[in-house]
Amino acid sequence: METARKNARYSRLFTQLQELLTKTPDPDARMATIVAVLHNKMEYFYWTGFYILVGCDLIVRTYQGPLACQVLKKHTGVCWAGVDQKKTVVVSDVHKFPGHIACDSASKSEIVVPLKYKNGKITGILDVDSKSLNSFDAADADWLEKIVALIYRT
């Protein structure tokens, strides 16, 4: 998707989500709403969901798309890279990513965005996969970081 068109779409979705997420402060409800909006409005999003840190495990929570891995192998793959590096990770070709966890062989590219509580502690990640290579870029990273930040806002 062309960058200008992508930014315009994200801007509209961000405004929509700001309004929708005023209904409850519950983070699970907010995550479910974000996943539903993103997955249904961004045509290149093949799998969209959250993995949450429970103890020392990354466990799937709200998602849309094909069946997911329920628990991700510790400190392996793109999702754990986002947690361990404490930053958004964009992967243009998941098959070239060391230790990639293939929950679905149709996934070709991926972006993960850390979910941070107000104190900065990472509590999970937003994970989005695409069936095409090179689907995600700096515009996706910027907007998805802003969207994920809405979960714990008051």
Secondary structure, 3 states (H helix, E strand, C coil): CCHHHHHHHHHHHHHHHHHHCCCCCCHHHHHHHHHHHHHHHCCCCCEEEEEEEECCEEEEEEEECCCCCCEECCCCHHHHHHHHHCCCEEECCHHHCCCCCCCCCCCCEEEEEEEECCCCCEEEEEEEEECCCCCCCHHHHHHHHHHHHCCCCC
